Amino acid sequence: MSIGKSIYEIRTEKELSQEEFGELFHVTRQTVSNWEREKSYPDLETIIGISDRFEISLDQLLKEDRHMVKTMDKERLRGTYVKKQHAIIDFFTGSGTGIVISCLFALDSPRRTIAFGVGVAMILIGWLKKSKCDKAVIGYLESRDKEE
């Protein structure tokens, strides 16, 4: 059984409306409807809350819905990838910007010219990495939409 069906069964067994169920977990009625129709999934904290409140094992809620578990794993991995890429992007653009700004206050010399060039190159590398990261995220989202 999927988590959406489980939520529906729990809610109807306890004679709760979607709105009442949503209030228990601080979400809207529409969110509960999306969970039940499997258009989206509750976050892990909410799943644990459902498990605790209605005394249902996490195994019962999670193990039987392989699609949801795969989706959550993909999202977690994707978030890790994006965080790492943003750290690299921030390093290049931040360092490059710092170098370029410091060159504005330095005396004119060959070192200043080289440092300025290195700073601009670092900014460009950061922008290129950001562009690639954005394309990867868009590609991932498009492929995920096709799966659904």
MORA-V847670 format. One record per pair of residues at least 12 apart in sequence whose C-alpha atoms are under 8 Angstrom apart, sorted by the first residue. I is the first residue (numbers start at 1). GAP is how many residues later the second one is. D is the distance in whole Angstrom. If there is no record, write none. Layout:
BEGIN
{{I GAP D} {I GAP D}}
END
This chain:
BEGIN
{{1 63 6} {1 64 6} {2 59 8} {2 62 6} {2 63 5} {3 32 8} {3 33 8} {3 35 8} {3 58 6} {3 59 7} {3 61 8} {3 62 6} {3 65 8} {4 31 5} {4 32 4} {4 33 6} {4 34 6} {4 37 8} {5 31 6} {5 32 8} {6 55 7} {7 28 8} {7 29 6} {8 28 6} {10 44 8} {18 12 8} {18 14 6} {18 15 7} {19 13 8} {25 21 7} {25 24 8} {41 27 7} {47 14 8} {82 51 7} {85 44 8} {85 45 8} {85 48 7} {86 44 8} {88 38 8} {89 36 8} {89 37 5} {89 38 7} {89 40 6} {89 41 6} {90 36 7} {91 35 8} {92 30 5} {92 31 6} {92 33 7} {92 34 5} {93 29 6} {93 30 4} {93 31 8} {93 32 8} {93 33 5} {93 34 7} {94 29 8} {95 24 7} {95 27 7} {95 28 8} {96 22 7} {96 23 4} {96 24 6} {96 25 7} {96 26 5} {96 27 5} {97 22 6} {97 23 8} {97 26 7} {98 21 8} {99 16 7} {99 17 7} {99 19 8} {99 20 5} {100 15 7} {100 16 5} {100 19 5} {100 20 7} {103 12 7} {103 13 6}}
END
